[in-house]
Amino acid sequence: MKIHLYDIIREPMITEKAAKDAENLAKYAFRVHPEANKKSIKAAVEKIFNVHVIKVNTSCQAGKWRRVRFQPGKTAQWKKAIVTLKKGETIDITA
């Protein structure tokens, strides 16, 4: 299945840990399409943000059981990618 370039990267993850890693280690976290692989994530980040990607780590986050107004349900599962950039390069995700 072919996924469009701009559908692979869903949104950047803005957390305290992600901000610290971006500042110190040049690692950026993104929510990505569940069917995206490391090669397609690397190509999408390089093309969209015009940077050089050294390494991509991915993990699948399982959905959790939650209850809303006494109705049990499960949140959606999603995929996370942590992208390591070449030394000296940054991505401005605040804009």
N, C-alpha and C positions, 0 to 999 in steps of 0.2 A: 504494500500500500504506500503510495507516494503522498507525503505530507508536505504542504506548502511551507516555504521558508519562514514566513512570519507566523505560522500556526505552531511551529515547534516551540518557540520561546513564548510561554504564556504570560508570565509576569516575573519581575525580580522579587526576591524575598528580602524584605527590609526588617531585619531583626538586629538585636544588639550583637549577637555572635557573628552574623554575616557582615555587619559594619566593621567589627574589629578585624575579621579575617581580610576584608577588602583593604583596610588601611595598612595592616602589617604584612600580609602574605600575598597580596594581589589575587585573592580567591573571591569569586562572586557566586552567589547562590541564585538559582532561578527555578521556578515551577515550569515544567516542560510537558509536552504532549506525552501521554502514557506509552505510545508506540514508537517514540523517537529513540534512536540508538545513539551511542557516543559519537560516531562519525557525523551523523546529521546534526547533532547539537553543536559540535565543534564548527562545522561549516556555517551554521546559522549565526552563531555568535561572531565569528570572524567577518561574515558578510554584513551583518546588521550594525555592529559597533566598530568595524574597521580596526581590529586588534589581532594579535597573534596568540592563539591558544596553545598551551603546552600540554595540559592534561585535563581530562573530564572524568569526574566521579559521579555516578548516579546511584540513587536508592529509591525504592518504591515504598511509599508510606501507606500503610494499611488504613482502611476506614475504621472508625470507632463507633461503638454503640452509644447513642445519646437518647435522651428522653425529652420530648417537648410536649407539655400539657398531658402528661401521662401516656403519650403515644410513643412506644419505642421505635427507633429507626437507626439507620446506619449512615454515617457521613461518607462521602465519596472518597475512594482511594485516589492517590495522586503520586506523581513522580517528581523527584527533586534532582537537580544537577548542580554540582559544584565545579566551577570552571576556574582553572589556574592560568593566569596570563603570563606573558613574557615579562621579564624584569623591567620595571620602569613604565609599563603601560597601565592605564586605568580606564574604567568605564564610569561615566557620569550617569547614574541611575536616578538621581534626584530630579532631573528635569523632565 
